[in-house]
């Protein structure tokens, strides 16, 4: 897998998590802890993307 394709995959995962976080924040039944964990995962993905990007 090339670096560029890896970055694209990471961006897709980041976008998917963004949607999940958005939906979770609108939902009343979801635990805040889960939202925080998703946000942390999103941040880790963004950091990986930044490190790999030229």
DALIN-V389627 format. One line per field, one symbol per residue. psi: psi as a letter, one per 40 degrees, with the letter a starting at -180 (. if undefined). burial: b if it has 16 or more other ideal C-beta (glycine too) atoms within 10 Angstrom, else e. A space follows every 10 residues. Layout:
BEGIN
psi = ???
burial = ???
END
This chain:
BEGIN
psi = hidddddddd dddddddddd ddddddhdei hddddddddd dddddddddd ddi.
burial = eeeeeebeeb eeebeebeeb beebeeeeee eeeebeebee ebeebeeebe eeee
END
